[in-house]
Amino acid sequence: MNKVEIIFKEKAITRYGITLYSKEDTLDFILKCKDYGIIILGIDAFFISDIATEPSLENSIDYSTNMSNGDIYEKALEFISKRNEDLYFEIVCE
């Protein structure tokens, strides 16, 4: 668990072993990753309900093949900003 994951541990929702954050917390998480220089490899989106956790591929993004991390944070912030409030996100990072 990295520094940012520790900071956000109390804000997370865990479903089927997946750590998920609200849109607002995801935006804050990305900013903290930038502050600490933690590389974001991807963001996976999910719809959650009382009975299901459903992945949303069209609302997910992979940065793992991008060799330059310089603008990943801005791209991630822009990407999440355009997503619906009812989505929850798993942030995959170093």
C-alpha positions as CSV (number, residue, x, y, z in Angstrom):
1,M,0.0,0.0,0.0
2,N,1.5,3.4,-1.0
3,K,1.3,6.7,0.9
4,V,-1.8,7.9,-1.0
5,E,-3.7,4.6,-0.5
6,I,-3.0,4.9,3.2
7,I,-4.3,8.5,3.3
8,F,-7.5,7.5,1.4
9,K,-8.1,4.1,3.2
10,E,-11.0,5.5,5.3
11,K,-12.7,6.9,2.2
12,A,-12.6,3.7,0.2
13,I,-15.4,1.2,-0.4
14,T,-14.2,-2.4,-0.8
15,R,-16.3,-4.7,-2.9
16,Y,-15.2,-8.2,-3.8
17,G,-11.6,-7.3,-3.0
18,I,-11.6,-4.2,-5.2
19,T,-10.9,-0.8,-3.5
20,L,-13.3,1.8,-4.9
21,Y,-13.5,5.6,-4.5
22,S,-16.2,8.1,-5.3
23,K,-15.7,10.6,-8.2
24,E,-14.7,13.4,-5.7
25,D,-12.3,11.2,-3.8
26,T,-10.8,9.9,-7.1
27,L,-10.0,13.4,-8.2
28,D,-8.4,14.1,-4.8
29,F,-6.5,10.8,-5.0
30,I,-5.1,11.8,-8.4
31,L,-3.9,15.1,-7.1
32,K,-2.2,13.4,-4.1
33,C,-0.5,10.9,-6.5
34,K,0.9,13.9,-8.4
35,D,2.1,15.5,-5.1
36,Y,3.9,12.3,-4.1
37,G,5.1,11.4,-7.6
38,I,3.2,8.1,-7.6
39,I,2.6,6.9,-11.2
40,I,-1.0,6.1,-12.1
41,L,-1.2,3.0,-14.4
42,G,-4.9,3.1,-15.0
43,I,-8.4,3.8,-13.7
44,D,-11.2,1.3,-13.7
45,A,-14.8,2.4,-13.3
46,F,-17.7,0.5,-11.7
47,F,-21.4,0.9,-11.1
48,I,-22.3,-0.4,-7.7
49,S,-25.6,-1.4,-6.1
50,D,-26.7,-3.4,-3.1
51,I,-26.5,-6.6,-5.1
52,A,-23.9,-6.0,-7.8
53,T,-20.5,-4.5,-8.8
54,E,-20.5,-4.0,-12.5
55,P,-17.4,-2.8,-14.5
56,S,-17.8,0.0,-17.0
57,L,-15.2,-0.4,-19.7
58,E,-16.2,2.7,-21.5
59,N,-15.5,4.7,-18.3
60,S,-12.1,3.1,-17.7
61,I,-8.7,4.1,-19.0
62,D,-5.2,2.5,-19.2
63,Y,-2.0,4.5,-18.8
64,S,0.3,1.6,-18.3
65,T,1.8,1.7,-21.9
66,N,2.5,5.5,-21.7
67,M,6.2,5.8,-21.0
68,S,6.0,9.5,-20.1
69,N,4.2,10.2,-16.9
70,G,4.4,14.0,-17.3
71,D,0.8,14.8,-18.2
72,I,-0.9,11.6,-17.0
73,Y,-2.3,13.4,-13.9
74,E,-3.9,16.2,-16.0
75,K,-5.3,13.6,-18.4
76,A,-6.6,11.5,-15.5
77,L,-8.2,14.6,-13.9
78,E,-9.9,15.6,-17.1
79,F,-11.1,12.0,-17.8
80,I,-12.6,11.6,-14.3
81,S,-14.2,15.1,-14.4
82,K,-16.2,14.0,-17.4
83,R,-17.6,10.9,-15.8
84,N,-21.0,10.5,-14.0
85,E,-21.3,11.0,-10.3
86,D,-22.8,7.5,-9.9
87,L,-19.6,5.7,-10.9
88,Y,-16.9,4.4,-8.5
89,F,-13.3,4.1,-9.4
90,E,-10.4,1.7,-8.8
91,I,-7.1,3.5,-9.2
92,V,-4.2,1.3,-10.2
93,C,-0.8,2.9,-9.4
94,E,2.7,1.9,-8.4
